[in-house]
């Protein structure tokens, strides 16, 4: 989280510096030509900020929709695990205890897997912490899936297991296993890094143009520059935070549903 706030501070300061650069460029222009600044600066400024606003709208909307999708996937996984756990009742009584033990451990691992860090290449670049623990949990979950599947298949092959029970349990187990891949891919689904670079770049160019336009003022006006830098840097932060939940202030609290499911299995 500290790195995320440092990034906001860097963008904020960079925009202030770019605004000052633009003001100095404009001041030198006025010193050479007292008639005024170059014509067309207003049109260029409007075009840059129009494009910046459009890019912010698209990236913010996409980040928000992907954030909601990840939250829904957590609920879907909890439902899939819970359904498969309940269908263990369809198996012979002596085959149930081992499977229930495996399910309890599996739910604990899945609840812990994403609680600290976002599982994506970009998040690893931004954070670089606890990735080994996440990979270990994913590997443990995969091993438990195989163990659960083998134990379930062994129980379903018994002569005293009904065919309807086999069909229902296989369907539930398949859904439970498939959702793990869906969640991993959802956490890796982000816009290319060049989009974020373009977003920051347009913000810096806009700051230069604002500084250039305000250079005609007799005194230095820091208020508008600070407000512009603060609004744009915080907007960029929120977009990145939505794309990489758990990186900053925004959290996928719906993971708690897996913990509640685990408690219900006791």
Secondary structure as UniProt FT lines:
FT   HELIX           2..32
FT   TURN            34..35
FT   TURN            39..40
FT   HELIX           41..86
FT   HELIX           87..90
FT   HELIX           93..113
FT   HELIX           121..126
FT   HELIX           131..156
FT   TURN            159..160
FT   HELIX           163..187
FT   HELIX           193..213
FT   HELIX           214..216
FT   HELIX           222..243
FT   TURN            244..246
FT   HELIX           253..255
FT   HELIX           256..264
//
